[in-house]
């Protein structure tokens, strides 16, 4: 659905054409390097990166926050950093706002460590606090591991053909 510029202009163009009586394909597969359910994986990674930014808001350095999270999810801090800098930004439009809200939520949690404030904090930040704290990193790690495992599953027909025809028959 996205064109090469990363926008939804193709879909918008298709809808305008439909208004004029012309039918165009609104959705088309765009080949990517992602395997499995790329959207599910991106959102699981975003939830993990939100935890990093929450910890930064609570006063940890970004490096230390990545190290803390990496120990729980069994990924390297550099991998988490790569999710922050490129991959998520390309797949999800409002990532900067989501991460800024997570940092604000961490700042509020640092100021109010035992309870949520009743005034002076916007609802989105309060929701971010409860949303992040209610979803443990260990659960996110299991979810991500499950999605990663699904994305590594080989095509069973291809495996069958390799057995029947031999390894040299297929690349």
Beta strands, then each sheet from edge to edge (+ up, - down):
end
